[in-house]
Amino acid sequence: MNGFVTTLTSTAWFGYVARILLTYMFWASGIAKLVDFQAGVGEMAHFGLNPPVAFAIATIIVQLGGSALIILNRWTWLGAGALGIFTLLTIPIAHNFWTMEEPFKTIEFYVVMEHISIVGALMLVAWKADR
């Protein structure tokens, strides 16, 4: 079994699939904001980010650009760093559970825990990326 796992995880396609899946939440969100740009602008305005158009554009660039760098395994550290910082910044802006009442407080707390895990995965990708 160990030989099978080693063979499987050593293939180039395994790495591409892993990087595509890891970045899914970012590139899917970036594409959604491109397809419905006004909704993306509305999301930025909802969280008090001004000017919302500039924040929507910057978010799309970070989400799609960072994902592309990771998926293509080119300047992976930069893509992972950008997405990691982006993810950490969403915590006080959009997932500030400490200001919420139950049950939303607990729900957002778990979202924050997931975000922290994603940041760890992005750090791992940057650490293990082809150099």
Sequence and secondary structure as in RCSB ss.txt:
>XXXX:A:sequence
MNGFVTTLTSTAWFGYVARILLTYMFWASGIAKLVDFQAGVGEMAHFGLNPPVAFAIATIIVQLGGSALIILNRW
TWLGAGALGIFTLLTIPIAHNFWTMEEPFKTIEFYVVMEHISIVGALMLVAWKADR
>XXXX:A:secstr
 HHHHHHHHTSHHHHHHHHHHHTHHHHHHHHHHHHTHHHHHHHHHHTT SSHHHHHHHHHHHHHHHHHHHHHTSS
HHHHHHHHHHHHHHHHHHH  GGG  TTHHHHHHHHHHHHHHHHHHHHHHHHHS  
